[in-house]
Every structure is written in structure tokens, then in C-alpha cells.
Amino acid sequence: MLFTNSKKYTLFPFNTSLVTGKIKYDTIDGYYVLVNNKIAKSKREAREFIKGNSISINGKKVTDENFIITKEIALYDKVVVIRRGKKKYYMGIYE
């Protein structure tokens, strides 16, 4: 998994979930992240989320189906926030 030592939080009063964890790799395939961290159930579902503009990374919509997550796109060189839909957030922290 991309996120090790994952923890899940519910942000009140927004009724939004946030899963956090540590990121092990500097560069990683986007589909691998979506599927292995249960953001999407399969590559096909991940592709549908991307085509439907449901996935954003650090506030920017993902439109490229061959996207790669790198340490260079991390906020403050530490944090990557992946959002699926309106209420599901996943935050990875580079070690």
C-alpha cells in the first residue's frame, strides 16, 4: 500500500472522512494509488472516476488517465491530498 499506518478521521460538522498515512515512494503510478488504497475498487472504476472528473489531487482535477504522483507535486514537499467526489479525502505524508 502507498499509505502505511493509515488512520481514518471524520471531520465534524462536515460529515467528511479523511484517511491519512505515510507515503513510501517518491514516484508512483496513479492507478496503483487509487486501487491499493481503496479509493477505487478496480482500475476500471478508477478510470471512470477520472473520466467523470471525480478525482482531484491537491485541488487540481485529474484529467490524464496516465497520471503519476510524485514528490514534486506534494504541498510543502510533504503532503498529497487526493479527493474522490465531494466528501472522501485521502492524505499521504512523505516521510
N, C-alpha and C positions, 0 to 999 in steps of 0.2 A: 504494500500500500504506500501511497505517497505520504499520507498523513500518519505519523506514528504517535502513539499516546493521545489518541483522539478523545475529545471531550465534547459533549453536546450541551448547549445552553438554550434556554428560552428567554427571549428578550421581552419583558413586560413593559408597558402595556401593549406592545405592538403585535404580540402573538406571532413572533417570528423566531425561527430556530436558527442557531448558529453552531456549526461543528468546527472545532479547531484542532490543529495538530501540527507537528513539525514536518518540514519538507527535507527529504534526504538527498535529492538530486538537483544539480544546477540547471539541467535541461531535461525536459520530459515531454512526451507526446500528449497532446490534449485529450484524445480519446481514452488513453490509459488512465488519466486522472479522473475523467468523468465516470468511467465504468468501475474502476477499482475502489473508488471512494463512495460508490453507490449514489452518485449524483444522477446517473442514468443506469438503467438495468442492463443495457446492451449497447454495442456500437451503433446499431440501427436506431435505437431510441435517442442516443446522443446526437446522431446526425439529424434526426427530426427536431430536436430541441434547437440545434444550431440554425437549421432552415427556418424555424418558426421564431427566430430572434429571442429565444428564451434564456440563452446563456450570455452572461457578461463577466468579464474579468477586470477587476479594478475599475468598474463603472463604464467600461467600453464594451459594446456589443461584439460578440464573436461572429463574424460572417464567413471567415475562411475555414473550410472543413479540414484543412491540414494544419491547424494552428498548433503551436508549440509553446509551452510555458517555460520561460527562462528566468533566471535570477535578475536579469536586466529590466524586466517589466515589473518587478516587485516594488511596492510602495516602500520608500525609505530603505531600499535594498534588503528588505526583511520580510514583507507581508504580501501575500497574494490572496485577494478576496474573489471568490467565484460565487456568482449568484445565478440560481435557476428559478425562473419565474419571478414572483414578487416577494415571496416570504421565506425562501430557503437560501441560506448563506453558508458558505464554507470558507474558512480562513486557514491558510497554510503559512507557517512561520519558518523562514530559513534559519538553520542552526548556525 
